[in-house]
Amino acid sequence: MTQAPIPTPDTVRALVRSLLKEGADGTGGADGPDVRPVREGHPYTWWVGARQVLRLAPDREASARRRRELRLRALVRPHVPVAVPTSVAHADWAPGLACTLDTVVPGGTAEEHDVSAAGESDLAGLLNGLRAVPARQAESLGVPRSAPRSLEALRRMAVHAAERLAAADEFDAERMHQLTPAGAAQLATKPGAAVLTHHGLTGEHVVVSADGRVRGVLDWTEAALGDPAEDIAGLAVAVGSPAAVRAATLAGYGARPCLRGLWLARCDTVLRLTEHLDGRVTGSLSLLRTQLRRAWEPILLERVTDLKTAGEEP
């Protein structure tokens, strides 16, 4: 595997000058464009002025995903009602390592702004649009197929993790017993249910304006043809379970994928917080707690839907 050099402000400025043909778009000055890391400790993503972001692939596998993403965004864009980033320029920034310079989608993130009712309609349009993308075209671009996860296996791991959280006074482990083995079996996926999924709908990838509208979705490098409940789960963690399930219902999804997505999110958040407490992953403890709270927000659907009935829905 190619070992990527660590980018510095000077090397990033030189790269941006090359990509922009000496600042032809007006971002440069006497000292070159203003560049700064998007986040401390993450040297491969940089703001370029106020209107662009430069993403550098750290290895060849990430490079392949970056190159595929450029083609995939063009395929997805006509189908969805929210913005998909547009590339200003792309090249290799080191031998075999791709980079892309994208325009910034204006707005904050789902971590900063709550999604309004109109924003939920935007999310419904996103889910509908992804389902409308022809699977064969996506596959021809190299988008991989992703097998559906076993909810029962995930449930078993989350039950044990919940006990660890309960001992740390972080979570009521009894809540995990709402999902029984029989319930998990009822929420298994049906054959032929695969659609194009973003597969990375975190709060930082969902662009939300101050008025609660969803303006765009970032980072399509993890896209896959697979279980639509994975995107419902991502939205449950990003914007809360009630908003995610309402959006999925507006998009035409029935009780089965909505409840499956809900429980994928709940199990995932229990496991992630446990891993953090055990020192197996790093990151923001506050964010993990917030994500756990969002995923476990109660929804009307689970109160009125028998899991056996849900298993009979499309």
VENWOHU-V461613 format. One record per pair of residues at least 24 apart in sequence whose C-alpha atoms are under 8 Angstrom apart, sorted by sequence separation. I is the first residue (numbers start at 1). J is the second residue. D is the distance in whole Angstrom. If there is no record, write none. Layout:
# VENWOHU-V461613
<<I/J/D> <I/J/D>>
This chain:
# VENWOHU-V461613
<<155/179/8> <198/222/7> <199/223/5> <198/223/4> <199/224/7> <232/257/8> <236/261/8> <9/35/7> <155/181/8> <197/223/6> <198/224/7> <232/258/7> <236/262/7> <266/292/7> <269/295/7> <9/36/7> <196/223/7> <197/224/5> <233/260/8> <196/224/6> <197/225/6> <229/257/5> <233/261/4> <237/265/6> <152/181/6> <155/184/8> <196/225/4> <197/226/6> <228/257/7> <229/258/7> <232/261/5> <233/262/6> <236/265/6> <266/295/5> <195/225/5> <196/226/6> <197/227/7> <201/231/6> <231/261/7> <232/262/7> <233/263/8> <265/295/6> <266/296/6> <67/98/7> <194/225/6> <195/226/5> <197/228/6> <199/230/6> <200/231/7> <229/260/6> <230/261/6> <233/264/6> <234/265/7> <66/98/7> <152/184/5> <194/226/4> <195/227/7> <196/228/8> <199/231/6> <202/234/6> <203/235/8> <206/238/8> <229/261/4> <233/265/5> <237/269/8> <63/96/8> <66/99/7> <151/184/6> <152/185/7> <193/226/7> <194/227/5> <195/228/6> <197/230/7> <198/231/7> <201/234/5> <202/235/7> <262/295/7> <63/97/5> <64/98/8> <66/100/8> <151/185/8> <193/227/7> <194/228/7> <197/231/6> <200/234/7> <201/235/6> <203/237/8> <230/264/7> <8/43/8> <63/98/5> <193/228/8> <199/234/7> <202/237/7> <203/238/4> <229/264/8> <7/43/6> <60/96/6> <63/99/8> <151/187/8> <202/238/5> <203/239/7> <6/43/7> <7/44/7> <56/93/7> <60/97/6> <151/188/7> <201/238/7> <6/44/8> <59/97/6> <150/188/7> <189/227/7> <58/97/7> <57/97/6> <82/122/7> <56/97/8> <57/98/5> <81/122/7> <148/189/7> <56/98/6> <57/99/6> <259/301/8> <56/99/4> <259/302/7> <55/99/6> <56/100/7> <81/125/6> <82/126/7> <54/99/7> <55/100/6> <80/125/6> <81/126/6> <54/100/6> <55/101/7> <80/126/5> <255/301/7> <54/101/4> <53/101/6> <54/102/6> <80/128/8> <81/129/8> <52/101/7> <53/102/5> <80/129/5> <52/102/5> <53/103/6> <79/129/5> <80/130/7> <255/305/7> <52/103/4> <53/104/6> <79/130/7> <256/307/8> <51/103/6> <52/104/5> <51/104/5> <76/129/8> <79/132/7> <238/291/7> <241/294/6> <4/58/5> <50/104/8> <76/130/7> <79/133/7> <237/291/5> <240/294/4> <241/295/5> <245/299/8> <256/310/5> <3/58/8> <4/59/6> <237/292/7> <239/294/7> <240/295/6> <241/296/7> <242/297/7> <255/310/5> <256/311/6> <3/59/7> <238/294/8> <241/297/6> <242/298/7> <254/310/8> <255/311/8> <256/312/8> <2/59/6> <76/133/7> <237/294/6> <240/297/7> <241/298/7> <242/299/5> <256/313/6> <1/59/7> <2/60/7> <75/133/8> <138/196/8> <236/294/7> <237/295/5> <241/299/7> <242/300/8> <255/313/7> <256/314/7> <1/60/7> <236/295/5> <254/313/6> <135/195/7> <254/314/6> <135/196/7> <253/314/8> <133/195/8> <75/138/8> <133/196/7> <131/195/5> <130/195/7> <131/196/6> <72/138/7> <130/196/5> <131/197/8> <130/197/6> <130/198/8> <189/257/8> <20/89/7> <72/141/7> <187/256/6> <19/89/6> <71/141/7> <187/257/7> <19/90/7> <19/91/8> <187/259/7> <188/260/8> <68/141/7> <187/260/6> <68/142/7> <68/143/8> <15/93/7> <146/224/6> <148/226/7> <144/223/8> <145/224/6> <146/225/6> <147/226/6> <148/227/6> <143/223/7> <144/224/5> <145/225/5> <146/226/5> <147/227/7> <143/224/6> <144/225/6> <145/226/6> <146/227/8> <19/101/8> <143/225/7> <179/263/8> <139/225/8> <138/225/8> <4/94/7> <135/225/7> <122/213/7> <123/214/7> <111/203/5> <122/214/6> <4/97/8> <110/203/5> <111/204/6> <115/208/7> <119/212/6> <120/213/8> <2/96/8> <109/203/6> <110/204/6> <114/208/8> <118/212/7> <119/213/4> <120/214/8> <109/204/5> <110/205/8> <113/208/6> <116/211/7> <117/212/8> <118/213/6> <119/214/5> <109/205/7> <110/206/6> <113/209/7> <116/212/4> <109/206/6> <110/207/6> <113/210/6> <115/212/4> <116/213/6> <109/207/5> <110/208/6> <114/212/6> <115/213/6> <108/207/6> <109/208/5> <113/212/6> <115/214/7> <107/207/6> <108/208/5> <109/209/8> <106/207/8> <107/208/6> <108/209/6> <105/207/7> <107/209/5> <108/210/7> <106/209/8> <107/210/7> <127/231/8> <165/270/8> <107/215/7> <162/270/6> <165/273/8> <106/215/8> <151/260/8> <158/267/5> <161/270/7> <162/271/8> <165/274/6> <105/215/8> <154/264/8> <158/268/8> <161/271/6> <164/274/7> <105/216/7> <151/263/8> <155/267/6> <158/270/6> <162/274/8> <151/264/7> <154/267/7> <158/271/6> <161/274/6> <154/268/8> <157/271/8> <187/307/7> <127/248/7> <186/307/6> <186/308/6> <120/243/6> <124/247/5> <128/251/5> <187/310/7> <188/311/8> <115/239/7> <120/244/7> <123/247/6> <124/248/6> <127/251/6> <128/252/8> <183/307/6> <186/310/7> <187/311/6> <190/314/8> <114/239/7> <123/248/8> <124/249/8> <183/308/7> <186/311/5> <120/246/7> <121/247/6> <124/250/6> <125/251/7> <111/238/7> <120/247/5> <124/251/5> <110/238/6> <111/239/8> <115/243/8> <110/239/6> <121/250/7> <85/216/8> <82/214/7> <83/215/6> <84/216/6> <85/217/8> <82/215/5> <83/216/4> <84/217/6> <85/218/7> <82/216/5> <83/217/6> <84/218/7> <82/217/7> <73/220/7> <72/220/8> <69/220/6> <69/221/5> <68/221/7> <66/221/6> <65/221/5> <65/222/8>>
